[in-house]
Amino acid sequence: MDKALPDTRPFAPFERMLALRYLLTRRREGFVSVISLISFLGITLGVATLIVVMAVLNGFRAELLDKILGFSGHATFYSSDYTPITDFENISARIAKVPGVVHAMPFVEGQAMASSVRNNTGALVRGVHEADLKKLPSINNDKLITAVKDVGTPDPKPTLDGFEASGGVAVGVGLASRHGLGLGSTLTIISPSGPETVMGTAPRIRDYPVVAIFKIGMSEYDESVIYMPLAEAQDYFVVDNAASAIEVTVDNPDAIEEMKPALLDAAGPGLGIQTWQQRNTAFFSALAVERNVMFLVLAMIILVAALNIISGLYMLVKDKGHDIAILRTMGATSGSVQRIFFMTGAIIGVVGTVAGFVLGLIICLNVENIRRFITWVSGTEVFSPELYYLSQLPAKMEPMQTAGIVLMSLVLTFAATLYPSWRAARLDPVEALRYE
């Protein structure tokens, strides 16, 4: 007697064939197929949305961290009594020798007003050495415009050589735009802490030529920061041979807390330290909370799609009761029936997850172009630099996080198939064929 089912191995070819056939559209099972299509689209959109949103939040955090730390460093040393640091050169040299320190930069800092024919705005003035300014990638980059060697004539290759002796200032592109400044333009800097006169304190007013225009990429800094030579800043703010603070950059920002004892020991007594984590605790904690909440909310989309798989498969089991009974009478085991319907739902989950991953990857790679297109179509600024501090929409896909999203989607969809496939395996063939 010939065996009706020659191959009874788990996930045998006939099981895979039946699972695929149950996904095909037929007139009688059209409604079931519509539910399967909705489940597929739900998983695809859910995975893609989750990948894109998490990538944008990751990019947003990474860009802000890079811009903020590119300007203010990873740690800053201040005098314990908040007076100027006089022996700043020797202290900087000692701190720079600590393992893991990239460089230590003394600076003079003060608030002032930037004034021009067009505008008057508040500004943060920083005085630094030329060598230290060249080490700042947020300033000395391919977006830098400078004419230090010959004011008024841009260099073909922008360089900060000669900044120390230029007597000029470097301003952000946003500040230059608001004041209508170009290379060689004159910017007036006004400080309320001027010389004492019989009429009281007179403001200190000085004119400086603009010798460089930089673009950090964070609107808050591009519109308010002015760099000038350290000696010029010491003279302007009347800080005789002293520095306001010493900024430290390390090779691993996340390890700055572990490095604090060594840094404080190298700096010596009378100095306190503030790390970037202490300065921005509330800000980056809020970003972390937002990222976790968005993950949970958007994961619900995948969960809803998984529930659609349950309803679709359950209806398919009801519709295929006659087929299941025939398979059982031909020798198919309950495990074989369960695997058939498990694969039917799993195919939807796997294909939907892969499609969602591909769609999310494509969107992440073109997110800035998509933003520009939406802005052009709608006529409104979708990602305003004034609100989000960044000049473009960032997206950074983290491999482990993306793999976690894909794995979560597969687990949810596989789990959604268990109950309907179990119900199919429990179907009694006698009861199913009684009224046939």
Number of C-alpha atoms within 10 A of each C-alpha: 3 5 8 11 11 10 12 14 10 12 15 14 12 16 23 16 13 15 21 16 12 19 18 11 14 12 7 9 16 12 15 21 20 13 19 27 18 16 27 26 19 24 33 28 22 27 29 27 22 26 30 25 20 24 23 20 21 20 18 21 20 15 21 19 16 16 20 19 16 16 18 15 22 24 25 21 23 20 18 13 9 12 12 18 24 16 11 20 16 11 19 20 15 16 24 21 14 17 12 15 18 15 19 24 25 24 23 27 20 14 18 21 18 24 19 18 11 9 11 15 15 16 21 16 24 21 25 23 18 17 13 13 20 16 14 15 14 22 24 18 16 12 15 20 24 28 25 28 18 14 18 16 13 18 14 9 10 18 19 22 15 14 24 20 13 20 16 23 25 28 29 25 26 23 25 21 12 14 20 13 21 19 22 20 17 19 21 15 23 21 17 13 15 16 11 10 8 6 6 9 12 14 13 15 16 12 16 17 20 27 30 28 25 25 21 27 22 24 21 19 22 21 23 22 23 25 24 27 23 22 21 18 22 22 11 21 19 13 16 13 15 20 27 23 24 25 23 23 22 20 13 12 18 12 12 20 15 9 17 15 12 12 23 16 13 17 23 12 10 12 19 16 20 15 20 19 17 11 14 13 11 11 11 15 12 11 15 15 11 12 18 11 12 15 17 11 11 17 19 13 19 29 19 16 27 28 18 22 31 24 18 23 29 21 16 22 21 15 14 16 18 17 14 23 21 16 18 18 13 12 14 17 14 20 15 22 24 22 25 26 30 24 21 26 31 24 18 23 30 21 15 27 29 18 19 26 25 16 18 26 18 13 18 22 15 12 19 16 14 14 16 16 13 14 14 12 9 10 9 10 12 14 17 14 16 11 9 15 19 20 14 19 21 20 25 20 20 14 9 9 13 20 13 12 23 20 13 17 27 23 15 18 30 20 17 24 27 19 16 24 26 19 17 27 22 13 19 14 17 12 12 17 14 8 6 6
